[in-house]
Structures are given as structure tokens and as C-alpha cells.
Amino acid sequence: MLPELVFHTFTAGDSLPSELSIEMLTEFIYKELGVYSDSPAAIRKALEHALSSEPQQGGRLIIATTDAMLCAALLILDTHMELFVPEHLIVYLSVAEKYRNMGIGKQMLDLAKESCKGSFALHVEADNPARKLYTREGFSSPYVEMRWWRD
């Protein structure tokens, strides 16, 4: 059964409420993404970037809570490059394990689509089960991403 959720959206320049810190969000995202997670330092930097009001930064953080407990977080960065890539990059969508497969990820994506103007991009590993959600929600993979890593 789907719990009663409360959604909160924070955008560039917003302050987080005292009961919700960057450290808490970093730990939540890191833990819930498990093997698909980035380092805590990378997650923290993305959170700070999204909530910054500095030029060429910004984005939004959407969280879902139930009984005042964090159960999901969606972090989106604004690219500021809409002439050649989507305006928004979904960096992290994490749902607490006990709340997975209840439609919360879909609700988070729906909120993002409603509240952001423009298109979205995201990176998802081929074996990540969340890939099915993204496909159902209309995301496609028309390109193959290739990377070159400096040693």
C-alpha cells in the first residue's frame, strides 16, 4: 500500500529546513543508490550546485516524506546549455528500499516534468533496474555515450 506522501521542492537559493541537512541528504542518496551511487563528495557537490543561486548553477531538489521521514529524493541540475543539450540533468533519483516499487519514483518524475520547463537528460547504467521506470516514463536512449578518462 502506498504511504501518504508529502512532497517538497527546493530550488536555487532556497534554504533547507533545519531538520533536513545537506549531510542527511548526501547520506540518504548514497545509501539508497547502493552499487549505483557516486561518492558522498560527488553527491554533496551536486546538492550544493542545485541549491546554489550562483550564475551557471542551480536546479531543484524534490523530496518525498512520510510521517516526517525522508523516503525519496530527486536531484536535478540545470545545464544552462539548452541550445544543444536538454535544459535539465537528472543526477539522482533515490527511493528508500522499503518504499520501492510503489510508484514513488514515477510520482517524483511527474513532479519534475510539471515543475521544470524544457527537456531532461539522465545517465543510467544498463543493468540498473530503474532503467525500466525511465523507459516507461518516456525517456529514450538515442545516443551512445562515450567517455575518455584522463589517467
Secondary structure as a PSIPRED ss2 file (coil, helix, strand):
# PSIPRED VFORMAT (PSIPRED V4.0)

   1 M C   1.000  0.000  0.000
   2 L C   1.000  0.000  0.000
   3 P C   1.000  0.000  0.000
   4 E C   1.000  0.000  0.000
   5 L C   1.000  0.000  0.000
   6 V E   0.000  0.000  1.000
   7 F E   0.000  0.000  1.000
   8 H E   0.000  0.000  1.000
   9 T E   0.000  0.000  1.000
  10 F E   0.000  0.000  1.000
  11 T E   0.000  0.000  1.000
  12 A C   1.000  0.000  0.000
  13 G C   1.000  0.000  0.000
  14 D C   1.000  0.000  0.000
  15 S C   1.000  0.000  0.000
  16 L C   1.000  0.000  0.000
  17 P C   1.000  0.000  0.000
  18 S C   1.000  0.000  0.000
  19 E C   1.000  0.000  0.000
  20 L C   1.000  0.000  0.000
  21 S C   1.000  0.000  0.000
  22 I H   0.000  1.000  0.000
  23 E H   0.000  1.000  0.000
  24 M H   0.000  1.000  0.000
  25 L H   0.000  1.000  0.000
  26 T H   0.000  1.000  0.000
  27 E H   0.000  1.000  0.000
  28 F H   0.000  1.000  0.000
  29 I H   0.000  1.000  0.000
  30 Y H   0.000  1.000  0.000
  31 K H   0.000  1.000  0.000
  32 E H   0.000  1.000  0.000
  33 L H   0.000  1.000  0.000
  34 G H   0.000  1.000  0.000
  35 V H   0.000  1.000  0.000
  36 Y H   0.000  1.000  0.000
  37 S C   1.000  0.000  0.000
  38 D C   1.000  0.000  0.000
  39 S C   1.000  0.000  0.000
  40 P H   0.000  1.000  0.000
  41 A H   0.000  1.000  0.000
  42 A H   0.000  1.000  0.000
  43 I H   0.000  1.000  0.000
  44 R H   0.000  1.000  0.000
  45 K H   0.000  1.000  0.000
  46 A H   0.000  1.000  0.000
  47 L H   0.000  1.000  0.000
  48 E H   0.000  1.000  0.000
  49 H H   0.000  1.000  0.000
  50 A H   0.000  1.000  0.000
  51 L H   0.000  1.000  0.000
  52 S C   1.000  0.000  0.000
  53 S C   1.000  0.000  0.000
  54 E C   1.000  0.000  0.000
  55 P C   1.000  0.000  0.000
  56 Q C   1.000  0.000  0.000
  57 Q C   1.000  0.000  0.000
  58 G C   1.000  0.000  0.000
  59 G E   0.000  0.000  1.000
  60 R E   0.000  0.000  1.000
  61 L E   0.000  0.000  1.000
  62 I E   0.000  0.000  1.000
  63 I E   0.000  0.000  1.000
  64 A E   0.000  0.000  1.000
  65 T E   0.000  0.000  1.000
  66 T E   0.000  0.000  1.000
  67 D C   1.000  0.000  0.000
  68 A C   1.000  0.000  0.000
  69 M E   0.000  0.000  1.000
  70 L E   0.000  0.000  1.000
  71 C E   0.000  0.000  1.000
  72 A E   0.000  0.000  1.000
  73 A E   0.000  0.000  1.000
  74 L E   0.000  0.000  1.000
  75 L E   0.000  0.000  1.000
  76 I E   0.000  0.000  1.000
  77 L E   0.000  0.000  1.000
  78 D E   0.000  0.000  1.000
  79 T C   1.000  0.000  0.000
  80 H C   1.000  0.000  0.000
  81 M C   1.000  0.000  0.000
  82 E C   1.000  0.000  0.000
  83 L C   1.000  0.000  0.000
  84 F C   1.000  0.000  0.000
  85 V C   1.000  0.000  0.000
  86 P C   1.000  0.000  0.000
  87 E C   1.000  0.000  0.000
  88 H E   0.000  0.000  1.000
  89 L E   0.000  0.000  1.000
  90 I E   0.000  0.000  1.000
  91 V E   0.000  0.000  1.000
  92 Y E   0.000  0.000  1.000
  93 L E   0.000  0.000  1.000
  94 S E   0.000  0.000  1.000
  95 V E   0.000  0.000  1.000
  96 A C   1.000  0.000  0.000
  97 E H   0.000  1.000  0.000
  98 K H   0.000  1.000  0.000
  99 Y H   0.000  1.000  0.000
 100 R C   1.000  0.000  0.000
 101 N C   1.000  0.000  0.000
 102 M C   1.000  0.000  0.000
 103 G C   1.000  0.000  0.000
 104 I H   0.000  1.000  0.000
 105 G H   0.000  1.000  0.000
 106 K H   0.000  1.000  0.000
 107 Q H   0.000  1.000  0.000
 108 M H   0.000  1.000  0.000
 109 L H   0.000  1.000  0.000
 110 D H   0.000  1.000  0.000
 111 L H   0.000  1.000  0.000
 112 A H   0.000  1.000  0.000
 113 K H   0.000  1.000  0.000
 114 E H   0.000  1.000  0.000
 115 S H   0.000  1.000  0.000
 116 C C   1.000  0.000  0.000
 117 K C   1.000  0.000  0.000
 118 G C   1.000  0.000  0.000
 119 S C   1.000  0.000  0.000
 120 F E   0.000  0.000  1.000
 121 A E   0.000  0.000  1.000
 122 L E   0.000  0.000  1.000
 123 H C   1.000  0.000  0.000
 124 V C   1.000  0.000  0.000
 125 E C   1.000  0.000  0.000
 126 A C   1.000  0.000  0.000
 127 D C   1.000  0.000  0.000
 128 N C   1.000  0.000  0.000
 129 P C   1.000  0.000  0.000
 130 A H   0.000  1.000  0.000
 131 R H   0.000  1.000  0.000
 132 K H   0.000  1.000  0.000
 133 L H   0.000  1.000  0.000
 134 Y H   0.000  1.000  0.000
 135 T H   0.000  1.000  0.000
 136 R H   0.000  1.000  0.000
 137 E C   1.000  0.000  0.000
 138 G C   1.000  0.000  0.000
 139 F C   1.000  0.000  0.000
 140 S C   1.000  0.000  0.000
 141 S C   1.000  0.000  0.000
 142 P C   1.000  0.000  0.000
 143 Y C   1.000  0.000  0.000
 144 V C   1.000  0.000  0.000
 145 E C   1.000  0.000  0.000
 146 M C   1.000  0.000  0.000
 147 R C   1.000  0.000  0.000
 148 W C   1.000  0.000  0.000
 149 W C   1.000  0.000  0.000
 150 R C   1.000  0.000  0.000
 151 D C   1.000  0.000  0.000
